[in-house]
């Protein structure tokens, strides 16, 4: 078992797994940067303070 853990094949597999995990995390971060502003804007539009301000400005 110790011999397998020290083998080059095992280290190569760990490198590939690390590359895949890193790629998935990077893709998730980019997706969050692209989608988060739209989600936050939608939440802000439905906020009671924003709705009251729109109602007040519409009455003027």
SEROMI-784433 format. One record per residue: x, y, z of N, C-alpha, C, O, CB in turn; residue in three letters. Coordinates in pm, whole numbers, plus 32768, in hexadecimal, padded with zeros to 4 digits. Glycine has a CB too. Example, Ala and Ser with C-alpha at 12.3 -4.5 7.8 and 13.67 -1.06 7.14 Angstrom:
REM residues 2
85277DC7830C84CE7E3E830C85287EB6830C85907EB4834E846B7E418389ALA85057F1F82C485577F9682CA850A80038313853D8072832485807FC4823CSER
***
This chain:
REM residues 60
80527F8980008000800080008057807D8000803B80DD7FB77FA380008078UNK80BF807D8051811880F08057815C81067FD1817481777FA7817F80DF80C5UNK817A809A7F9181BB80A17F0E815F80E57EA8818C81347E5581E480147EDEUNK80DD80C47EAF807C81007E54806F81967E6E806581E57E0F7FF380BC7E62UNK806E81BE7EEC805E824C7F0E80D6829F7EE180C983187ECC804A825C7FA3UNK814882607ED281C082A77EA581D5829E7E0F823282DA7DDA823982707EECUNK817F82557DC98195823E7D3B817482BB7CE9812883127D14814181C87D0AUNK81AF82C27C74819A83337C1A810A83357BE680D183A07BD281FC832D7BA3UNK80D082C07BD2804682BA7BA17FE582F97C057F8A83427BDD801D82297B87UNK7FF982DE7C857FA383167CEC7FB083AE7CF07F4C83F57CFC7FC482DA7D76UNK802A83E17CE5803F84727CE4800184B17C687FCE85207C6F80D484937CEAUNK8006846C7BF77FC7849F7B7D7F2F84A77B8D7EF085087B637FEA84467B05UNK7EF684407BCB7E6584417BE37E4084B47C407DDD84F87C297E3683BA7C1FUNK7E8E84CA7CA77E73853A7D027E7E85C07CB97E2F861B7CD37ED585387D78UNK7EDE85CD7C607EEB86487C127E72865F7BB97E4186D07BAE7F6A86447BBDUNK7E4185F67B7A7DCD86027B237D5086267B747D01867A7B4B7DB5857F7AD5UNK7D4085E77BE77CCD86067C3E7CD686977C6D7C7186DD7C6E7CC985A67CB9UNK7D4B86C37C917D5C874E7CBA7D3E87B07C497D0288197C607DE987657CEBUNK7D67878C7BD17D4987E07B5D7CB387E87B447C7E88547B297D9087AB7AE0UNK7C6E87777B4E7BDE87767B397B9587C77BA47B3A88147B857BAA86E67B37UNK7BBA87B57C207B7A88007C8D7B9488957C7D7B3988E67C8F7BAD87CF7D18UNK7C0E88BA7C5D7C2E89467C487BE289837BD47BB589F57BDD7CC289557C31UNK7BD489387B687B8A89697AF47AF7897D7B157ABB89E07AED7B9989077A7EUNK7ABD891F7B5E7A31892B7B847A1C89A27BE179BA89EB7BD37A0088A97BC9UNK7A7789B67C3F7A6C8A297C9A7A7B8AAD7C4F7A338B0C7C6B7AD68A207D08UNK7AD58AB27BF17AE78B2C7BA27A6C8B497B4D7A408BBC7B447B638B207B48UNK7A338AE27B1179BA8AF47AC279468B227B1978F58B757AF079958A727A7AUNK793D8AED7B9178D48B187BEF78E58BA87C1978838BF27C2578D48ABF7C6AUNK79618BD37C30797A8C5E7C5579578CBD7BE3791D8D277BFB7A0C8C707C7EUNK79798C997B6A79588CED7AF678C18CF47AE4788A8D5E7AC7799C8CB67A76UNK787E8C847AF577ED8C827AEA77AC8CDB7B54774D8D247B3677B98BF37AF7UNK77DF8CD67BCE77AA8D2C7C3877C08DBE7C1877698E117C3277EB8D097CBFUNK78338DE17BE1784D8E6C7BBE77F18E9C7B4F77CD8F127B4A78DE8E7D7B93UNK77CA8E437AF677738E6A7A8776E18E707AAF76968EC47A7C77848E097A13UNK76B58E197B0976288E0C7B2976018E5D7BA5758F8E8A7BAE76058D7A7B3EUNK765B8E6F7C02763A8EAF7C8176008F3B7C7275A18F5A7CB976B48EB57CD8UNK76338F927C1B75F790177C11756490147BE8751590657C1A7645906A7BAEUNK753F8FB97B8F74B28FAF7B67745B8F817BDC73ED8FB47BEF74A38F4E7AF2UNK748C8F227C2774408EF07C9974318F5D7D0373C58F717D3974838E737CD6UNK749E8FA37D207498900D7D84743F907F7D5773F990BA7DA9752490417DA2UNK7441909F7CD873E991097CA5735790E17CB1730291347CD3740C912A7C13UNK733990647C9672AF90357CA3728290397D34720F905C7D4F72A28FA67C6BUNK72D990177D9072B7901D7E1E72A190AF7E47724490CD7E9173268FDC7E75UNK72F691097E1872EB91957E3D726B91D37E067230922A7E47736591E37E0BUNK723F91A97D9071C391DD7D57714891B37DA670E591FC7DAB71B591B07CC8UNK714E913E7DE370DD910C7E3270E491367EC4708D91117F1370D790757E28UNK714891817EE9715891AA7F7470EB920F7F9870CB92667F4771E591E77F8BUNK70B29205800F7045925F8035706A92F4803170169347800D7016923D80BFUNK70E593158054710E93A28051711093D67FC170E394457FA6719993B38092UNK714493857F66714693AD7ED970B993BA7EA3709C94167E56719693487E86UNK7061935F7ECA6FD793657E9A6F9193E17ED26F4494217E8A6F8B92E57EC3UNK6FA994027F4F6F6C947A7F8A6FA294F87F476F5695567F2E6F85947F8022UNK702294FA7F29705C956F7EE6701F95807E5A700195F07E3070F695617EDDUNK700E95117E126FD1951A7D8E6F41954C7D966F14959A7D426FD594917D48UNK6EF9951E7DFB6E6F95497E0E6E6995DE7E2F6E1396267DFD6E2B94F77E7EUNK6EC4960B7E826EC996987EA96EED96EF7E316EAF97577E1C6F2E96AE7F1AUNK6F5196C57DE36F7897147D6F6F0E97137D026F0297737CB66FFA96E07D37UNK6EC096A77CF96E5796A27C956DE597017CB86D9E97317C606E2396127C87UNK6DD4971C7D386D6897767D636D8898087D4F6D2E985B7D566D49975F7DF3UNK6E02982A7D386E2998B77D286E0398EE7CA26E1C99637C866EBC98C97D3CUNK
***
